[in-house]
């Protein structure tokens, strides 16, 4: 008589395993951004990661909590990577530090650490910087070859518009948004303020983030519900707007491929702590984010 054992549940991946895979999944996006925007992208991520680890270690020491086991989960490192990737290339070191401290100390440790934060720490830091330093947050150079000349101003904390040859809004989507209601889409494209190659650069960056996001789904580190619901609602609402007036609204694909939409859908909205957990909740949560993005 043969006996069969009930199937055993697989062991859930550790926090460190998940965080490190998410960091690995950002590599395609970071690589393509570096290709177009230069070494300032990598320096952003490196500086933000150092700030994040240092800030987490300091707070843990002040709280009399074990330092290495917490740092070893790589959550602070991931926060630094996500925030660094969100900032304009070669942002001043002090600007990155302010954002990271807000993310790690205020948005994470102040609430009790990983698992207790109600908001995505990296985006709390980003929001603070956007409100407090709007000029620095729009210092995006147009896509071009590597420009290491900007790294010295970053180290000195003095990067300004004079440090770059040409500047544009953060993304083509941002430029289109601020074109003004009186300007028709055809007029915007005819006299586009965007340097040549900007649209193709941001499209390739978006596709790189998509590739990283698909890795996370295939590895079952995130579920498809939030990204699909978010992107679906963005596509639907932008399609309705575009169908109602093509002269003033951008197409759905323009919304997906010329900004940080795919980065947000796969790497920000899927934060395991602050996001919804049930399937229905994830769908509603993702769709709600998409609605807010369009609004």
GICORDA-V853102 format. One line per field, one symbol per residue. ss: DSSP state (~ for helix, > for strand, _ for the rest). phi: phi as a letter, one per 30 degrees, with the letter a starting at -180 (. if undefined). burial: # if it has 9 or more other ideal C-beta (glycine too) atoms within 8 Angstrom, else .. A space follows every 50 residues. Layout:
ss->???
phi->???
burial->???
This chain:
ss->______________~~~~~~~~~~~_~~~~~~~~~~~__~~~~~~~~~~~ ~~~~~~~~~~~~____~~~~~___~~~~~~~~~~~~______~~~~~~~~ ~~~~~~__~~~_________~~~~~~~~~~~~___~~~_>>________~ ~~~~~~____~~~___>>___~~~~~~_______~~~~~~_______~~~ ~~~~~~~~~~~~~~~~~~_____~~~~~~~~~~~~~~~~~~~~~______ _~~~~~~___~~~~~~~~__________~~~~~~~~~~~~~~~~_
phi->.cbcddddddddddedddddddeddddeddddddeccjdddddedddddd eddddddddddddhcdddeddddiddddedddddddceehdeeddddddd dddddddcddcjjejcddbdedddddddddddbddddcdcddeadebddd ddedddibdbdddbdbbbdebedddddcdjddcdedddddbdddddjddd dddddddddddddddddddhdbcdddedddddddddddddddddaddbcd deddddcbbceddddcccddedcdddcdddddddddddddddddd
burial->..............##.######.##########.############### ###.###.###.....#..##.#####################.###### #########.#.##..#..#######.###..#..#########..#..# #.##..#.#...##..###.######........#..#.....##..##. #############.###...###.###########.###.##......## .#.######.##########..#.#.....###########.##.
